[in-house]
Amino acid sequence: MVLSATLFESSNFFELFSLPSGWQIDRGLLDARYRKLQQEFHPDRFASKGDVDKRLALQTTSLINQAYDTLKSPLKRAQYLLQLEDLDAAQETHITSDVQFLMQQIEFREALGDLNESADPMTAVDGMRTDVQNQYLQLQNDFEAQYIAANYNDALDTVARMQFFSKLLVEIDQREEELEDF
């Protein structure tokens, strides 16, 4: 088996998985093609080969993993789509100037900190998660519409909001673990 360099010729993650470039992806197809590529290029298959083939296998597997991780995550996929349009949406420094949104961020942070004072903290954390997930899904829908309309400035602002909600969901999960351990 000879390791092909064709995967490195295309830096487009959608092309790597033979998927159409865009917001909507077929997750089942992505997963199936990921497993197939992982099986085909797994470094163990090149253990008896030379050092160059071993190194290429590791690099290829790393590229496959990065592409898969990017495409399966709504936030990373949105950032990547904007990157394909020469916009850097991955930077943490991009903030929104929407005062109402900024106030909402503060309210969510305060509510997360005040969960212990709730009569039923676990129910409160579940309610907060549902609210945040719903808003995160709405932002994904907003991004899709903005991206399709090539309204990249608004899409960039939406990605900044998506970053907040993505981080907040992680913090809610951490908070829930703390409450379970308490």
C-alpha positions as CSV (number, residue, x, y, z in Angstrom):
1,M,0.0,0.0,0.0
2,V,1.4,3.4,-1.0
3,L,0.2,6.4,0.9
4,S,-1.3,8.9,-1.4
5,A,-0.6,12.6,-1.1
6,T,-3.9,13.5,-2.7
7,L,-5.5,14.3,0.7
8,F,-2.9,17.0,1.2
9,E,-3.6,18.5,-2.3
10,S,-6.9,19.7,-1.1
11,S,-7.0,21.9,2.0
12,N,-10.8,22.0,1.8
13,F,-12.3,19.8,4.5
14,F,-15.5,19.4,2.6
15,E,-13.6,18.0,-0.4
16,L,-11.7,15.7,1.9
17,F,-14.9,14.0,2.8
18,S,-16.5,14.4,-0.7
19,L,-19.2,16.6,0.7
20,P,-20.7,19.7,-0.8
21,S,-19.3,22.9,0.7
22,G,-22.0,24.6,2.8
23,W,-23.7,24.9,6.2
24,Q,-25.9,21.8,6.0
25,I,-24.0,18.5,6.1
26,D,-25.2,15.0,6.1
27,R,-23.9,13.9,9.5
28,G,-24.3,10.2,8.8
29,L,-22.4,10.5,5.5
30,L,-19.7,12.5,7.3
31,D,-19.4,9.9,10.0
32,A,-19.2,7.0,7.5
33,R,-16.6,8.7,5.3
34,Y,-14.6,9.6,8.4
35,R,-14.5,5.9,9.5
36,K,-13.6,4.9,6.0
37,L,-10.7,7.4,5.8
38,Q,-9.5,6.5,9.3
39,Q,-9.5,2.8,8.4
40,E,-7.7,3.5,5.1
41,F,-5.0,5.8,6.5
42,H,-4.6,4.5,10.1
43,P,-0.9,4.7,11.0
44,D,-0.9,1.0,12.1
45,R,-1.5,0.0,8.5
46,F,1.9,1.6,7.7
47,A,3.9,0.2,10.6
48,S,6.0,-2.0,8.4
49,K,6.6,0.8,5.9
50,G,9.4,3.3,5.8
51,D,9.7,6.4,8.0
52,V,8.4,8.7,5.3
53,D,5.2,6.6,4.9
54,K,4.8,6.4,8.7
55,R,5.1,10.2,9.0
56,L,2.7,10.8,6.1
57,A,0.2,8.4,7.7
58,L,0.3,10.3,11.0
59,Q,-0.1,13.7,9.2
60,T,-2.9,12.3,7.1
61,T,-4.7,10.9,10.2
62,S,-4.2,14.3,11.9
63,L,-5.7,16.1,9.0
64,I,-8.7,13.7,8.8
65,N,-9.3,14.2,12.6
66,Q,-9.0,18.0,12.3
67,A,-11.4,18.1,9.3
68,Y,-13.9,15.8,11.0
69,D,-13.8,17.8,14.3
70,T,-14.4,21.0,12.4
71,L,-17.2,19.8,10.2
72,K,-19.2,18.1,12.9
73,S,-19.1,21.1,15.3
74,P,-21.6,23.9,14.3
75,L,-19.4,26.6,15.7
76,K,-16.2,25.3,14.1
77,R,-18.0,24.6,10.8
78,A,-19.3,28.2,10.8
79,Q,-15.9,29.6,11.5
80,Y,-14.4,27.4,8.8
81,L,-17.0,28.5,6.2
82,L,-16.1,32.1,6.9
83,Q,-12.4,31.2,6.7
84,L,-13.0,29.9,3.2
85,E,-14.4,33.4,2.5
86,D,-11.1,34.9,3.8
87,L,-12.7,36.0,7.1
88,D,-11.1,35.1,10.4
89,A,-14.1,34.1,12.6
90,A,-12.0,31.9,15.0
91,Q,-10.4,34.8,16.8
92,E,-11.6,35.2,20.4
93,T,-11.3,39.0,20.2
94,H,-14.2,39.5,17.8
95,I,-17.0,40.8,19.9
96,T,-20.5,42.0,19.2
97,S,-21.5,45.6,19.9
98,D,-25.1,44.6,20.6
99,V,-25.8,46.0,24.1
100,Q,-28.9,43.8,24.6
101,F,-26.8,40.7,23.8
102,L,-24.0,41.7,26.1
103,M,-26.6,42.3,28.9
104,Q,-28.0,38.8,28.2
105,Q,-24.5,37.4,28.6
106,I,-24.2,39.0,32.0
107,E,-27.6,37.7,33.1
108,F,-26.7,34.1,32.0
109,R,-23.4,34.3,33.9
110,E,-25.2,35.6,37.1
111,A,-27.9,32.9,36.8
112,L,-25.2,30.2,36.4
113,G,-23.4,31.5,39.5
114,D,-26.7,31.6,41.5
115,L,-27.8,28.0,40.8
116,N,-26.9,26.9,44.3
117,E,-29.4,29.3,45.7
118,S,-32.2,27.7,43.7
119,A,-34.7,25.5,45.5
120,D,-33.9,22.7,43.0
121,P,-30.5,23.4,41.4
122,M,-30.6,20.4,39.0
123,T,-33.9,21.5,37.6
124,A,-32.6,25.1,37.3
125,V,-29.5,23.9,35.4
126,D,-31.7,21.8,33.1
127,G,-33.9,24.7,32.3
128,M,-31.0,27.0,31.7
129,R,-29.4,24.4,29.3
130,T,-32.7,24.1,27.4
131,D,-32.9,27.9,27.0
132,V,-29.2,28.2,26.0
133,Q,-29.5,25.3,23.5
134,N,-32.6,26.8,21.9
135,Q,-30.9,30.2,21.5
136,Y,-27.7,28.4,20.1
137,L,-29.9,26.6,17.5
138,Q,-31.5,29.9,16.5
139,L,-28.1,31.4,16.0
140,Q,-27.1,28.5,13.8
141,N,-30.2,29.1,11.7
142,D,-29.4,32.8,11.6
143,F,-25.8,32.0,10.5
144,E,-27.1,29.7,7.7
145,A,-29.4,32.4,6.3
146,Q,-26.6,35.0,6.5
147,Y,-24.1,32.7,4.9
148,I,-26.4,31.8,2.1
149,A,-27.1,35.4,1.4
150,A,-23.4,36.2,1.5
151,N,-24.0,38.6,4.3
152,Y,-20.6,37.8,5.9
153,N,-20.4,40.8,8.3
154,D,-23.7,39.7,10.0
155,A,-22.5,36.1,9.8
156,L,-19.3,37.1,11.6
157,D,-21.3,38.7,14.4
158,T,-23.5,35.6,14.7
159,V,-20.4,33.4,15.0
160,A,-19.2,35.7,17.9
161,R,-22.6,35.0,19.6
162,M,-22.3,31.3,18.8
163,Q,-18.9,31.3,20.6
164,F,-20.6,32.7,23.7
165,F,-23.3,30.1,23.7
166,S,-21.0,27.2,22.9
167,K,-18.8,28.2,25.9
168,L,-21.8,28.7,28.1
169,L,-23.1,25.1,27.3
170,V,-19.7,23.8,28.3
171,E,-19.9,25.8,31.6
172,I,-23.4,24.5,32.2
173,D,-22.2,20.9,31.9
174,Q,-19.3,21.7,34.3
175,R,-21.7,23.3,36.7
176,E,-24.0,20.3,36.5
177,E,-21.1,18.0,37.3
178,E,-20.2,20.1,40.3
179,L,-23.8,20.0,41.5
180,E,-23.9,16.2,41.1
181,D,-20.6,15.9,43.1
182,F,-22.0,18.2,45.8
